[in-house]
Amino acid sequence: MQTVLMPNVISCSAAISACERGEQSHRVLDSLSVPVVQHVGVSVSSTSYNATINACAKCQTYETSLALLSIMRDAHVVPDVITCSAAISAYAKGQQWLQALGQLETMHHAAVLPNVISYNA
């Protein structure tokens, strides 16, 4: 008898992280697509978005990683310090220093306290 395993937020986040390590940003984005998420019934968490934003930044597609912030908010997933730090890192990789500083200010307005990673991103 064969057991069927259904994806969950942990397995989706693990798949995203694996794509990040393999620098496969297009595959990462596929895993967050609405039809896929709705079909398997996975509730996408900030962890999934954080991993995806990091993967896109690492793959030098910082514009995509920053667009994910907007998608994340539209999905009513609240960005946390990890999300904001990943966004700062994405801005830095795209040499968008003013926007990176703006993200720090946005964190303060959203009551998200920056940490050492945020300041070193």
C-alpha positions as CSV (number, residue, x, y, z in Angstrom):
1,M,0.0,0.0,0.0
2,Q,1.3,3.4,-1.0
3,T,1.0,6.4,1.3
4,V,0.3,9.8,-0.2
5,L,1.9,12.7,1.6
6,M,0.2,16.1,1.3
7,P,2.4,19.2,1.3
8,N,2.1,21.5,4.3
9,V,3.7,24.9,5.1
10,I,6.9,23.1,6.4
11,S,7.4,21.0,3.3
12,C,6.7,24.0,1.1
13,S,9.2,26.2,3.0
14,A,11.8,23.4,2.8
15,A,11.2,23.2,-1.0
16,I,11.7,26.9,-1.3
17,S,14.9,26.8,0.8
18,A,16.2,24.0,-1.5
19,C,15.5,26.1,-4.5
20,E,17.3,29.0,-2.9
21,R,20.4,26.9,-2.3
22,G,20.2,25.8,-6.0
23,E,19.6,29.4,-7.1
24,Q,16.4,28.4,-8.9
25,S,14.3,31.5,-8.2
26,H,11.7,30.7,-10.9
27,R,10.9,27.4,-9.1
28,V,10.6,29.2,-5.8
29,L,8.0,31.5,-7.2
30,D,6.0,28.5,-8.6
31,S,5.7,27.1,-5.1
32,L,4.0,30.3,-3.9
33,S,1.6,30.6,-6.8
34,V,-2.1,31.0,-5.8
35,P,-3.4,28.0,-7.8
36,V,-0.8,25.7,-6.3
37,V,-1.4,26.9,-2.8
38,Q,-5.2,26.7,-3.1
39,H,-5.0,23.3,-4.8
40,V,-3.1,21.6,-2.0
41,G,-4.7,23.7,0.8
42,V,-1.4,25.0,2.2
43,S,-1.7,28.2,4.2
44,V,1.4,30.3,3.2
45,S,3.1,31.7,6.2
46,S,5.6,34.5,6.7
47,T,8.3,31.7,6.8
48,S,7.4,30.8,3.3
49,Y,7.5,34.4,2.1
50,N,10.8,35.0,4.0
51,A,12.4,32.0,2.3
52,T,11.1,33.1,-1.1
53,I,12.3,36.7,-0.6
54,N,15.7,35.5,0.4
55,A,15.9,33.1,-2.6
56,C,15.0,35.9,-5.1
57,A,17.6,38.2,-3.5
58,K,20.3,35.6,-3.6
59,C,19.5,34.9,-7.3
60,Q,19.9,38.6,-8.0
61,T,16.2,39.2,-8.7
62,Y,15.8,41.8,-6.0
63,E,12.8,43.4,-7.8
64,T,10.9,40.2,-7.6
65,S,11.8,39.7,-3.9
66,L,10.5,43.2,-3.2
67,A,7.3,42.7,-5.2
68,L,6.7,39.7,-2.9
69,L,6.4,42.1,0.1
70,S,3.3,43.6,-1.6
71,I,1.9,40.2,-2.4
72,M,2.5,39.1,1.2
73,R,0.6,42.1,2.5
74,D,-2.3,41.5,0.0
75,A,-2.4,37.9,1.4
76,H,-2.8,39.3,4.9
77,V,0.5,37.9,6.0
78,V,2.3,40.3,8.4
79,P,6.0,40.9,7.6
80,D,8.3,40.2,10.6
81,V,11.9,41.2,11.3
82,I,13.1,38.4,9.1
83,T,11.0,39.6,6.2
84,C,12.1,43.1,6.6
85,S,15.8,42.1,6.9
86,A,15.5,40.0,3.8
87,A,14.0,43.1,2.0
88,I,16.9,45.2,3.2
89,S,19.3,42.6,1.9
90,A,17.5,42.5,-1.5
91,Y,17.8,46.3,-1.7
92,A,21.4,46.1,-0.9
93,K,22.1,43.5,-3.5
94,G,20.4,45.7,-6.0
95,Q,22.5,48.7,-4.8
96,Q,19.3,50.5,-3.7
97,W,20.8,52.0,-0.5
98,L,18.2,54.7,0.0
99,Q,15.4,52.1,-0.3
100,A,17.2,49.9,2.2
101,L,17.3,52.8,4.7
102,G,13.6,53.4,3.9
103,Q,12.9,49.8,4.8
104,L,14.4,50.4,8.2
105,E,12.2,53.4,8.7
106,T,9.2,51.4,7.6
107,M,10.1,48.8,10.2
108,H,9.9,51.4,12.9
109,H,6.5,52.6,11.7
110,A,5.2,49.1,11.7
111,A,6.5,48.4,15.2
112,V,8.9,45.8,13.9
113,L,12.2,46.1,15.9
114,P,15.3,45.8,13.7
115,N,17.9,43.4,15.0
116,V,21.6,43.0,14.3
117,I,20.8,41.1,11.0
118,S,18.6,44.0,9.9
119,Y,21.5,46.5,10.4
120,N,24.1,44.2,8.7
121,A,21.9,43.4,5.7
